[in-house]
C-alpha cells in the first residue's frame, strides 16, 4: 500500500470523511477514519501509513469529532 492510494480521504468533498477520537491518550493513533456517508470505518493495517494518512487529513482540515456522526 502507498500513501497515494488513500489520497481520496483528504481530497473528497468536505464532510464525507471525518476523524473520530476513540482513545484520547493515543494521540493520532487513537483516531479512526470514518466514512460519514457510508457509515463505515476505513482501516489501514500499517500503523506508520495510518499515522501519515491522518496527518494529511488533519492538514486538509478534515473534521475531528468526539463521537461517530449520526
C-alpha atoms as an extended CHARMM CRD file, in Angstrom:
* protein
*
        70  EXT
         1         1  UNK       CA              0.0000000000        0.0000000000        0.0000000000  PROA      1               0.0000000000
         2         2  UNK       CA              1.1190000000        3.5100000000       -0.7050000000  PROA      2               0.0000000000
         3         3  UNK       CA              0.0710000000        6.9040000000        0.5530000000  PROA      3               0.0000000000
         4         4  UNK       CA             -1.3530000000        7.8130000000       -2.8710000000  PROA      4               0.0000000000
         5         5  UNK       CA             -3.9340000000        5.0150000000       -2.5520000000  PROA      5               0.0000000000
         6         6  UNK       CA             -5.5050000000        6.9510000000        0.3210000000  PROA      6               0.0000000000
         7         7  UNK       CA             -5.4430000000       10.4310000000       -1.2310000000  PROA      7               0.0000000000
         8         8  UNK       CA             -9.2340000000       10.3290000000       -1.6000000000  PROA      8               0.0000000000
         9         9  UNK       CA             -9.5230000000       10.5290000000        2.2080000000  PROA      9               0.0000000000
        10        10  UNK       CA             -8.3190000000       14.1250000000        2.2820000000  PROA      10              0.0000000000
        11        11  UNK       CA             -9.2940000000       15.2500000000       -1.2240000000  PROA      11              0.0000000000
        12        12  UNK       CA            -13.0080000000       14.3380000000       -1.3030000000  PROA      12              0.0000000000
        13        13  UNK       CA            -15.7330000000       16.9180000000       -0.6420000000  PROA      13              0.0000000000
        14        14  UNK       CA            -15.9130000000       18.2140000000        2.9010000000  PROA      14              0.0000000000
        15        15  UNK       CA            -17.9580000000       16.0940000000        5.2750000000  PROA      15              0.0000000000
        16        16  UNK       CA            -17.5030000000       12.7530000000        3.5190000000  PROA      16              0.0000000000
        17        17  UNK       CA            -14.6970000000       11.5460000000        5.7750000000  PROA      17              0.0000000000
        18        18  UNK       CA            -14.0770000000       12.5240000000        9.3860000000  PROA      18              0.0000000000
        19        19  UNK       CA            -11.6270000000       11.5470000000       12.1000000000  PROA      19              0.0000000000
        20        20  UNK       CA            -13.1950000000       10.2070000000       15.2820000000  PROA      20              0.0000000000
        21        21  UNK       CA            -11.3320000000       10.2100000000       18.5920000000  PROA      21              0.0000000000
        22        22  UNK       CA            -11.5560000000        6.7560000000       20.1710000000  PROA      22              0.0000000000
        23        23  UNK       CA             -8.5380000000        6.9910000000       22.5100000000  PROA      23              0.0000000000
        24        24  UNK       CA             -7.5370000000       10.4520000000       23.7440000000  PROA      24              0.0000000000
        25        25  UNK       CA             -4.3040000000        9.1190000000       25.2650000000  PROA      25              0.0000000000
        26        26  UNK       CA             -3.0270000000        7.6390000000       21.9690000000  PROA      26              0.0000000000
        27        27  UNK       CA             -2.6480000000       10.8920000000       20.0070000000  PROA      27              0.0000000000
        28        28  UNK       CA             -3.2140000000       10.4940000000       16.2640000000  PROA      28              0.0000000000
        29        29  UNK       CA             -3.0480000000        6.7110000000       16.7080000000  PROA      29              0.0000000000
        30        30  UNK       CA             -6.2960000000        6.9980000000       18.6400000000  PROA      30              0.0000000000
        31        31  UNK       CA             -8.1950000000        8.3720000000       15.6660000000  PROA      31              0.0000000000
        32        32  UNK       CA            -10.4690000000        6.3100000000       13.4400000000  PROA      32              0.0000000000
        33        33  UNK       CA            -11.0050000000        7.3230000000        9.8230000000  PROA      33              0.0000000000
        34        34  UNK       CA            -14.7520000000        7.2390000000        9.2710000000  PROA      34              0.0000000000
        35        35  UNK       CA            -16.8310000000        7.4620000000        6.0910000000  PROA      35              0.0000000000
        36        36  UNK       CA            -19.8220000000        9.5350000000        7.2210000000  PROA      36              0.0000000000
        37        37  UNK       CA            -21.8200000000        8.7800000000        4.0610000000  PROA      37              0.0000000000
        38        38  UNK       CA            -21.1610000000        5.0320000000        4.0070000000  PROA      38              0.0000000000
        39        39  UNK       CA            -21.2250000000        4.7930000000        7.8150000000  PROA      39              0.0000000000
        40        40  UNK       CA            -18.1090000000        2.6600000000        7.9830000000  PROA      40              0.0000000000
        41        41  UNK       CA            -14.5500000000        2.8410000000        9.2570000000  PROA      41              0.0000000000
        42        42  UNK       CA            -11.6180000000        2.9580000000        6.8530000000  PROA      42              0.0000000000
        43        43  UNK       CA             -8.9980000000        0.6080000000        8.2830000000  PROA      43              0.0000000000
        44        44  UNK       CA             -5.2900000000        0.8800000000        7.4860000000  PROA      44              0.0000000000
        45        45  UNK       CA             -3.3260000000       -2.0680000000        8.9010000000  PROA      45              0.0000000000
        46        46  UNK       CA              0.0730000000       -0.3500000000        8.6840000000  PROA      46              0.0000000000
        47        47  UNK       CA              0.4830000000        1.9340000000       11.7300000000  PROA      47              0.0000000000
        48        48  UNK       CA              3.0180000000        4.2360000000       10.0580000000  PROA      48              0.0000000000
        49        49  UNK       CA              0.8390000000        4.6080000000        6.9780000000  PROA      49              0.0000000000
        50        50  UNK       CA             -2.2270000000        5.2280000000        9.1610000000  PROA      50              0.0000000000
        51        51  UNK       CA             -0.3720000000        7.9860000000       11.0050000000  PROA      51              0.0000000000
        52        52  UNK       CA              0.7110000000        9.6170000000        7.7430000000  PROA      52              0.0000000000
        53        53  UNK       CA             -2.8180000000        9.4570000000        6.2870000000  PROA      53              0.0000000000
        54        54  UNK       CA             -4.2190000000       11.0100000000        9.4760000000  PROA      54              0.0000000000
        55        55  UNK       CA             -1.5460000000       13.7280000000        9.3350000000  PROA      55              0.0000000000
        56        56  UNK       CA             -2.5290000000       14.5590000000        5.7480000000  PROA      56              0.0000000000
        57        57  UNK       CA             -6.2080000000       14.5610000000        6.6700000000  PROA      57              0.0000000000
        58        58  UNK       CA             -5.5620000000       16.9410000000        9.5740000000  PROA      58              0.0000000000
        59        59  UNK       CA             -3.5320000000       19.2270000000        7.2890000000  PROA      59              0.0000000000
        60        60  UNK       CA             -6.5020000000       19.2650000000        4.8870000000  PROA      60              0.0000000000
        61        61  UNK       CA             -8.7240000000       20.2510000000        7.8420000000  PROA      61              0.0000000000
        62        62  UNK       CA            -10.8200000000       17.1060000000        7.8240000000  PROA      62              0.0000000000
        63        63  UNK       CA            -13.1210000000       17.4170000000       10.8780000000  PROA      63              0.0000000000
        64        64  UNK       CA            -12.0850000000       15.7150000000       14.1130000000  PROA      64              0.0000000000
        65        65  UNK       CA            -15.0350000000       14.5520000000       16.2100000000  PROA      65              0.0000000000
        66        66  UNK       CA            -15.5240000000       13.1430000000       19.7030000000  PROA      66              0.0000000000
        67        67  UNK       CA            -18.1850000000       10.6970000000       18.5420000000  PROA      67              0.0000000000
        68        68  UNK       CA            -19.3200000000        8.9820000000       15.3640000000  PROA      68              0.0000000000
        69        69  UNK       CA            -21.6920000000       11.1590000000       13.2800000000  PROA      69              0.0000000000
        70        70  UNK       CA            -25.3260000000       10.1450000000       13.1850000000  PROA      70              0.0000000000
